[in-house]
Amino acid sequence: MLKFDDAPKKATNLSLNSKVLEMARELGMNISQTVDALLAEEVRRRYWEKWKDENKDAIGEYNARIASEGLPLAKYRSFGRTLGDGRKKA
């Protein structure tokens, strides 16, 4: 998972909607903290979206193999209604 918590802060300039900024300040919001948290969330979302797109062929091949062969070691599972390959337990 992507972690940003331990990274140092860096000053930057942002252009924000003045009315939104004014209301945020009236509400006592910490602008830097709020923007930092929302930006980190968006970076994580886009990172994993890109990762899934870059790896879609491998994921598709893996899923196809599981669909045809079942999960490795599925016969040793002691939970669930199926063995992971769609077959019912005996």
Buried (B, 14 or more C-beta within 10 A) or exposed (E): EEEEEEEEEEEEEEEEEEEEBEEBEEEEEEEEEEBBEEEBEEEBEEEEEEEEEEEEEEEEEEEEEBEEEBEEEBEEEEEEEEBBEEEEEE
